[in-house]
Amino acid sequence: MKELSYARIYKSQEYLASLGTIHYRSLFGGYSLTVGDTVFAMVASGELYLRACEQSAQYCVKNPPVWLTFIKRGRPVVLNYYQVNDALWQNQQQLVSLSRYSLDAAVKEKQSRFSQHRLRELPNMTFHLESLLNEAGIKDEGTFRSLGAQMCWLKLRQNNPALTVKILYALEGAVGGVHEATLPAARRQELVEWVSSLTPEPGY
């Protein structure tokens, strides 16, 4: 398996060379890929996983992601990295674009001062919603803002298929630092239409 991972690392370095010099090191039983000192991807069991971010949400809607999971103390832990499938490997331009989104988001998160703040301090954030986000691997404000409301909602829906659009309003407000009731009607409609476009359609 180590040989497969090394082969995938070298292929990633070749395909993504335009991002800069890509280094790797052991992490969580796999390997982290970095440009500079910023981690933007992981290789595990011979597969490449890109860091999820707000800009990759639309891709993940159209291509239901396989999330990177590892076992810690006997329990599965899901990381915010989605697997690069065969179709994406065959579309190098899209692969490079998504990888650049991952790198840019990771850089911004490192620069953010929000990374140590608890989610509970944000508007609309109940203890229950914070717990659901934590279970989905979203444990601080920096990660939350990097992913954006829609990507966070998609990750929550994996474990909660009946997740409502009202939760999406709460997440959107939290990202913007406002109460969900103050979201503009036009933005609410955009979110409703986005949820309606997903299949299978969740409950409201």
C-alpha positions in Angstrom: 0.0 0.0 0.0 2.9 2.3 0.7 4.1 1.8 -2.9 0.7 2.8 -4.2 0.7 6.0 -2.0 4.1 7.0 -3.2 3.1 6.4 -6.8 0.0 8.7 -6.2 2.2 11.3 -4.6 4.6 11.4 -7.5 1.6 11.6 -10.0 0.1 14.5 -7.9 3.4 16.3 -8.0 3.5 16.0 -11.7 -0.1 17.0 -12.4 -0.2 19.8 -9.9 3.2 21.3 -10.6 1.7 24.6 -11.5 0.7 25.2 -7.8 4.3 25.2 -6.8 6.8 22.7 -5.3 4.8 20.0 -3.6 6.3 18.4 -0.5 4.9 15.4 1.5 5.2 14.0 4.9 3.6 11.2 7.0 0.3 12.2 8.7 -2.6 10.3 10.1 -1.4 7.0 8.6 -1.2 8.7 5.2 0.7 11.6 3.7 0.0 15.3 3.7 0.8 17.4 0.6 2.0 20.9 1.0 3.0 24.0 -1.0 5.2 26.1 1.2 4.1 25.1 4.7 0.4 24.9 3.8 -1.4 21.5 3.7 -4.0 21.4 0.8 -4.3 17.6 0.1 -3.7 14.2 1.6 -2.7 10.8 0.1 -4.0 7.7 1.9 -4.3 4.1 0.7 -3.1 5.1 -2.7 -5.7 7.8 -3.2 -5.5 11.6 -3.4 -7.9 13.7 -1.3 -8.3 17.4 -1.7 -9.2 19.8 1.1 -12.8 20.8 0.9 -13.7 24.5 0.7 -16.5 26.8 -0.3 -15.4 26.9 -3.9 -15.5 23.1 -4.3 -19.1 22.9 -3.0 -20.6 22.9 -6.5 -18.3 20.1 -7.6 -19.2 18.1 -4.6 -22.9 18.6 -5.3 -22.5 17.1 -8.8 -20.1 14.4 -7.6 -21.1 13.0 -4.2 -17.7 12.9 -2.3 -16.0 10.1 -0.6 -14.5 11.7 2.5 -11.1 10.8 4.0 -11.7 8.7 7.1 -9.3 7.2 9.6 -9.7 5.3 12.8 -8.8 7.0 16.1 -9.2 5.0 19.3 -11.5 2.6 17.6 -13.8 5.3 16.2 -13.9 6.6 12.6 -12.9 10.3 12.2 -13.9 12.0 9.0 -11.6 14.7 7.7 -12.5 17.6 5.4 -10.8 16.1 2.4 -12.7 14.5 -0.6 -11.3 11.8 -2.8 -10.2 12.6 -6.4 -11.9 10.0 -8.6 -10.9 8.6 -11.9 -13.0 11.0 -13.9 -11.3 14.0 -12.2 -7.8 12.5 -12.8 -8.7 12.4 -16.5 -9.7 16.1 -16.4 -6.4 17.7 -15.4 -7.6 21.3 -15.9 -10.5 20.8 -13.4 -8.2 18.9 -11.1 -5.7 21.8 -11.0 -8.5 24.3 -10.5 -10.0 22.4 -7.5 -6.5 21.9 -6.1 -5.9 25.6 -6.3 -9.2 26.3 -4.5 -8.0 24.0 -1.7 -4.6 25.6 -1.4 -6.0 29.2 -1.5 -8.6 28.3 1.2 -6.0 26.7 3.4 -3.7 29.7 3.1 -6.6 32.0 4.0 -7.6 29.9 7.0 -4.0 30.0 8.3 -4.0 33.8 8.0 -7.4 34.0 9.7 -7.6 35.1 13.3 -10.8 33.2 13.7 -9.2 29.7 13.9 -9.2 29.5 17.7 -12.8 30.7 18.3 -15.5 28.2 19.2 -18.4 27.8 16.8 -20.8 28.4 19.8 -19.8 32.1 19.8 -21.3 32.7 16.3 -24.9 33.9 15.7 -27.6 31.2 15.3 -25.2 28.5 16.7 -27.0 26.3 19.2 -25.2 23.7 21.2 -26.9 21.0 19.1 -25.8 22.6 15.8 -22.3 23.0 17.1 -22.3 19.3 18.1 -23.5 18.2 14.6 -20.7 20.3 13.0 -18.1 18.9 15.3 -19.2 15.3 14.4 -18.8 16.3 10.7 -15.2 17.4 11.4 -16.0 21.1 11.6 -14.6 22.2 15.0 -13.6 25.8 14.8 -14.5 29.1 13.2 -11.7 29.0 10.7 -12.7 25.7 9.2 -16.3 26.8 9.2 -15.7 30.0 7.3 -13.3 28.2 4.9 -16.0 25.7 4.0 -18.8 28.2 3.8 -22.5 27.6 4.7 -23.4 25.4 1.7 -20.5 23.0 2.0 -21.1 22.7 5.8 -24.8 21.9 5.1 -23.8 19.2 2.6 -21.5 17.6 5.1 -24.2 17.7 7.8 -26.7 16.2 5.5 -24.5 13.1 5.0 -25.4 12.0 8.6 -28.8 13.8 8.7 -30.7 13.2 5.4 -33.7 15.1 6.6 -31.7 18.3 7.3 -33.9 21.4 6.6 -33.3 24.5 4.7 -33.8 26.4 8.0 -30.4 25.0 9.2 -28.9 26.3 6.0 -30.3 29.8 6.9 -28.7 29.5 10.3 -25.3 28.5 8.8 -25.5 31.3 6.2 -26.2 33.9 9.0 -23.4 32.6 11.1 -20.9 33.0 8.3 -22.1 36.6 7.8 -22.2 37.3 11.5 -26.0 38.0 11.5 -29.2 36.5 12.8 -30.9 34.2 10.3 -34.0 36.4 10.5 -32.1 39.2 8.9 -31.0 37.3 5.8 -32.3 39.1 2.7 -35.3 37.5 1.0 -33.3 37.2 -2.3 -30.6 35.2 -0.6 -33.1 33.0 1.1 -34.7 32.3 -2.2 -31.3 31.4 -3.7 -30.7 29.0 -0.9 -34.1 27.4 -1.3 -33.5 26.9 -5.0 -30.1 25.5 -4.4 -31.5 22.9 -1.9 -34.3 22.1 -4.3 -31.8 21.3 -7.0 -30.2 18.6 -4.9 -31.2 14.9 -5.2 -32.6 13.3 -3.3 -34.6 16.3 -2.2 -34.4 16.7 1.6 -37.3 17.6 3.8 -37.9 21.3 4.7 
